[in-house]
């Protein structure tokens, strides 16, 4: 197993915008994160504005000049959006086409029709994994909630027995698998190979989703035995459609970008010659931009036209998909700005200096940093972005597989114990009609399981790669 000692980071540290000591920097980090948490939870300020203010507070407490703090934040925001903004937008378009065409409903209905009563929790985690691949967590919840409530009611299941596997499948995809924003930003920050990260992410995601989903749902159903709330079943997208795309073509469309990116990773391993013509071709085909763009164009025909959409309606669907992600892009960008302010203030160097004697593996250190930021901010994406920026120097001497594992360690840490400062916590609570205590015993424990099982799988993989 290849480990980088924390000492290796010292040579790669950037010139800080402040010369504050460790104690002052530590206070600055705590102050910045506390301001973000307070503004989001207490004053209900949008995360984008909270991250800007928190970054300014961080710089001020650290003793950095205001102009340099602003420059750091702006640079981080610009770099983050430039690296992932188009990919997030393309993913949103693909997700909207999948939802509005009835393709998501077709996947759900087909799998449920073939699943027996005992297999239903396993069917739900499979559905969530497929549907959740190209779409955001919140959109996935909205898509799957009607199915979860309907299946629980029709089969007389505890809501947790059906709901937890669906939530686990969605959450694992969100935290570990590109093209979701967090993994994409982490890949960009540490310079990991996207295809290899995707492949290893699937290896980690499968056992993690199984343990946190169908297995844990047995216990969650005993701890919180609730029935589906009658008034929370929204209409399904395909209820108003005369026809919808077939199951096979829908799954093929969803998996197309994944296959293209994995093909590039495979060619990189087999050919291993950047000058070879075949590898050059697959470097283009398997780039996330081309893979997602191809999937979107294909989806216009295989999903949109198959559902009877006119060109005008397809255009309207694409336009409708971009509006809701403006907030996501701004939060992701501001998270990148906050991350860059952390780095430029010298926090990365401080973490290196403080942790020199810890004798932790780079993967475990990355996980712990992501866990800390997740607990403080409540945002998996902010935790991923910030942690990736802080531990990026760790990847400098890593092999390609271990750089990918570093991304997955960060992603696992970013999902640890969702609680009251996480928007997802309240979304799940309201949709399932639970109180705060019930949500903590089910959703929060499930997220912690995903995080812990994820890092265990990452560490085990690092022993053999």
VOZADREN-361906 format. One record per residue (C-alpha): residue in three letters; x negated, y negated, z. Coordinates in steps of 0.02 Angstrom, whole numbers, plus 50000, padded with zeros to 5 digits. Each point is the difference from the previous one (the first is absolute). Layout:
N
AlaXYZ/...
***
This chain:
465
Unk500005000050000/Unk499344982949951/Unk500154986750133/Unk499354982349994/Unk499434993050164/Unk500684983150042/Unk498234993149999/Unk499995001749809/Unk501264986049989/Unk498864986750068/Unk499044997649840/Unk501604997749900/Unk500814986950110/Unk500474983949912/Unk499424982950058/Unk501294995050131/Unk500904983349999/Unk499684998550187/Unk498605003950121/Unk501155003950145/Unk499495013550123/Unk500875016850017/Unk501084994450145/Unk500624984649907/Unk500335010149842/Unk500935013250099/Unk501104986550078/Unk500254992449826/Unk500595016749928/Unk501195002850146/Unk500664982249985/Unk500265001549812/Unk500915016650013/Unk501014994150151/Unk500594984749903/Unk500525010849853/Unk500955012150112/Unk500834985850098/Unk500544990549845/Unk500715015549915/Unk500895007550151/Unk500464985350111/Unk500264985949875/Unk500545011049853/Unk498804990949885/Unk499655008449832/Unk498445011050004/Unk499224989949858/Unk500044983850101/Unk499535009150160/Unk498445007349918/Unk499464982949936/Unk500204992050172/Unk499175014950086/Unk498514998649883/Unk499814981550040/Unk500105003550187/Unk498715013849982/Unk498804988349912/Unk500304985850122/Unk499725010650156/Unk498465007849920/Unk499304982449975/Unk499995000549810/Unk500224983849903/Unk501804998249938/Unk499484997949818/Unk498995016150004/Unk501455009350082/Unk501184993949864/Unk498755005149866/Unk499815017450075/Unk501875002550013/Unk500314993849822/Unk498625010949930/Unk500685015450088/Unk501774996549943/Unk499464997549819/Unk498905015449995/Unk501345011150077/Unk501404994349885/Unk498855000949848/Unk499545017950044/Unk501725006850039/Unk501344987549950/Unk500325006549824/Unk500015018050062/Unk501274996050136/Unk501094991449870/Unk499915014849880/Unk500415011950142/Unk501514989450045/Unk500635000449819/Unk499815018949991/Unk500905001950167/Unk501444988949945/Unk500225009549836/Unk499995016350099/Unk501344993550118/Unk501164990549882/Unk500015013549865/Unk500605013050124/Unk498365009549980/Unk499695000050188/Unk501765006650031/Unk499725013549868/Unk498435006150091/Unk500924999950166/Unk501575008849938/Unk499055013449904/Unk498895004950145/Unk501434999850125/Unk501065010949887/Unk498655013450005/Unk499574998750185/Unk500875010650130/Unk500444994550176/Unk498355005850078/Unk498974992449861/Unk500854983050010/Unk498674991250107/Unk498665006549881/Unk501034994149852/Unk500124982750078/Unk498134998150022/Unk499745005749820/Unk501294987649936/Unk499234985850101/Unk498265004549937/Unk500534999649817/Unk501134984850012/Unk498784990850114/Unk498525002049883/Unk500304984549892/Unk501084989250115/Unk499794990150161/Unk500465007350167/Unk501464988150028/Unk500725003649827/Unk499805018650031/Unk501004998750162/Unk501404990849911/Unk500025013449864/Unk499975014950117/Unk501114994150143/Unk501635004249909/Unk499335017449964/Unk499385002750178/Unk501664994650075/Unk501025010149875/Unk498995016150022/Unk500024998450190/Unk501884997650000/Unk500405013349870/Unk498875013250079/Unk500394995050179/Unk498154996950033/Unk499274988950133/Unk499534983949912/Unk498215001950062/Unk499845017549923/Unk500304992549828/Unk499414982150024/Unk498275003050076/Unk499375010649852/Unk500594986649878/Unk499154986250101/Unk498415010350017/Unk499895002949813/Unk500244981549964/Unk498794994150134/Unk498605011949948/Unk500144994049820/Unk500004981850058/Unk498445001950107/Unk498925012049901/Unk500445000849817/Unk499674986749866/Unk500824990549915/Unk500684993950168/Unk499274983150050/Unk499025005550154/Unk499035014349919/Unk499684989649843/Unk499264985650101/Unk498945011950104/Unk499345008649843/Unk499564983149927/Unk499184993950161/Unk498875015150029/Unk499675003449815/Unk500745017550006/Unk500475010149846/Unk501884999049977/Unk500225017149921/Unk498985008950133/Unk500934990550137/Unk501665004849922/Unk499515018449989/Unk499345000850178/Unk501494989650058/Unk501185013449935/Unk498995013450092/Unk500154990150162/Unk501814994849970/Unk500745017549980/Unk499595007450172/Unk500254983050082/Unk501764998149929/Unk500455017950046/Unk499474998450182/Unk500734982550026/Unk501565004149897/Unk500875017050004/Unk498995006650149/Unk500174984850112/Unk501834997449951/Unk500455015550103/Unk499424991350158/Unk500644982849949/Unk501745007449975/Unk499965006750179/Unk499394983650074/Unk501234989149904/Unk501565009149942/Unk501014987249904/Unk501265001149859/Unk499994989749840/Unk500784982750027/Unk501564998949891/Unk499794981849951/Unk498225000949935/Unk500215009649837/Unk499634987949857/Unk500485003649820/Unk498815009949893/Unk499304992349842/Unk500645013849886/Unk501804999150061/Unk500374986849868/Unk499055008449858/Unk500795010749865/Unk498405010249979/Unk498285001250075/Unk498315007449950/Unk499635018450021/Unk499035007250147/Unk498495006149903/Unk499694984149902/Unk500254989350156/Unk498715009850101/Unk498814999849852/Unk500164981049987/Unk499684997450185/Unk498485011449997/Unk499284993249837/Unk498874986650078/Unk499415012450131/Unk499545012749866/Unk499084986749899/Unk498984994250150/Unk499625017850054/Unk499455004249822/Unk498734985950008/Unk499355006550167/Unk499845017649928/Unk499064993849846/Unk498854989650111/Unk499545015950096/Unk499855011749850/Unk499144988249875/Unk499084988950125/Unk499254989049864/Unk500624982049989/Unk499344998749822/Unk500945015349937/Unk501424995649881/Unk501265011350087/Unk499654992250169/Unk500144982549925/Unk501725004449930/Unk500625007050165/Unk499274985250095/Unk501274989649904/Unk501445012550002/Unk499795003650186/Unk499794982150059/Unk501444995650116/Unk500534985249892/Unk500155010449841/Unk500765015050091/Unk501364989650083/Unk500314989449844/Unk500205015949897/Unk501215007350128/Unk501044984049999/Unk500134999849809/Unk500425018549995/Unk501294997650140/Unk500924986949896/Unk500415014049878/Unk500065015750109/Unk500964991650141/Unk500764983849936/Unk500585005749827/Unk500485017150068/Unk501194991350120/Unk500794990549856/Unk499154983550040/Unk499924987349859/Unk498404990449966/Unk500764985350092/Unk500405010250153/Unk498265007650003/Unk499264982549990/Unk501164994450141/Unk499495015050106/Unk498164995949977/Unk500314981850044/Unk501035005050152/Unk498595011250062/Unk498734985950009/Unk500954987850112/Unk500045010550159/Unk498125003649995/Unk499524981750010/Unk500015001350189/Unk499005016249994/Unk498694992149888/Unk499854984850112/Unk499855010550158/Unk498715011449918/Unk499044984749939/Unk500084991350169/Unk499445016250081/Unk498514999649884/Unk499684982050051/Unk500065004750184/Unk498845014649966/Unk498744988849912/Unk500074987450142/Unk499625014250121/Unk498545005649895/Unk499284982649967/Unk500144995350183/Unk498815014350038/Unk501255011950081/Unk499355014449894/Unk498244997150065/Unk500684998750177/Unk500875016849982/Unk498395007649934/Unk498974993050143/Unk501245004950135/Unk500285017649932/Unk498175004449971/Unk499945011450150/Unk501685008349972/Unk499345014049889/Unk501645000849905/Unk500165005949822/Unk500374986449875/Unk501695008049963/Unk500545000150182/Unk499404982150027/Unk501014994249848/Unk501545009050067/Unk499834992150173/Unk499834982549928/Unk501555002649891/Unk500965006850151/Unk499554984750103/Unk500564987749867/Unk501585010149966/Unk500504999750184/Unk499674981450010/Unk500824994149838/Unk501305013449964/Unk499584999949815/Unk499255015349918/Unk499484989649851/Unk499164986450104/Unk499135013550104/Unk499365008549842/Unk499414983949918/Unk499144993450157/Unk499195016450048/Unk499405003249822/Unk499154983149996/Unk499145003050166/Unk499355017549960/Unk499664997649814/Unk498094999950029/Unk500175017750067/Unk500355006149823/Unk498394992949927/Unk499005016050023/Unk501465012249995/Unk500315013149868/Unk501544998149891/Unk501055012650100/Unk499524992150166/Unk500424982549940/Unk501715006949954/Unk500155008050172/Unk499574983150078/Unk501524992649911/Unk501095014350064/Unk499344997850178/Unk500494981649992/Unk501705004449928/Unk500315012850137/Unk499554987550135/Unk501154986949923/Unk501525010950037/Unk499675002750186/Unk501484997350120/Unk501214988149915/Unk500894989850134/Unk500984983950023/Unk498824988949901/Unk500235010549842/Unk501394995749878/Unk500135018549955/Unk500445003950182/Unk501534989049994/Unk500495005949826/Unk500035018150058/Unk500874995550163/Unk501434991049914/Unk500245012349857/Unk500085014950117/Unk501034991150133/Unk498765003250141/Unk499514989650150/Unk498204994650032/Unk499615014750115/Unk500655012749875/Unk499004991949860/Unk498415000850104/Unk500275018550038/Unk500285004649817/Unk499334987749871/Unk498544993550105/Unk499445017550051/Unk500155005749819/Unk498884985749941/Unk498725004350133/Unk500025018249946/Unk499684994849820/Unk498534989450056/Unk499205013350111/Unk500285014749882/Unk499384989249857/Unk498344995850083/Unk499775018150055/Unk500235005849819/Unk498784986549941/Unk498685005350126/Unk500215018449953/Unk499814995749815/Unk498424990150039/Unk499235016150068/Unk500135008949833/Unk499754985749875/
***
